[in-house]
């Protein structure tokens, strides 16, 4: 019988400037909020 291979996915974190995915996601959320507030206020 063959052993089942475990799939692992590379999320591209080698290109990230942050140490963790959670920190990267949090920074992206904050930047999106700031950008949306800026657009909302300026129009």
N, C-alpha and C positions, 0 to 999 in steps of 0.2 A: 504494500500500500504506500502511496505517496504521502509525504508530509504536506500539509496545507501551508502555503506561503502567506505570511501576514503582510497585508498592504500597509504601507506607511506613506503619508502624504507630506511633501515638503511645501510649506506655506510661503516659501521665499523669504524667510526671516534672515537669511544671510545678507540681504540687501537693506535690511532695516537699520536705522541709526539708533533705535531704542533697544534696551536689553530684553524687554518682555513684550509679548503681544498685547497684554492687558494695558500696559502703559501707552503703547502706540494707539490702541483703540480709544483710550480716554482722551489723549491729545487730539485725535481726529474729531471726536465728538465736541470738544471744547472749541476747536477752530471752526467747525461747522456752525455751532451756535453763535459765535462771535460774528461770523460772516453773514449769517441770516439776520441777526439783529442790526448789523450795519446797513444791509440792504433795506430792511423794513423801515428804519429810521430815516434813511436818506431819500425815500420816495414817498 
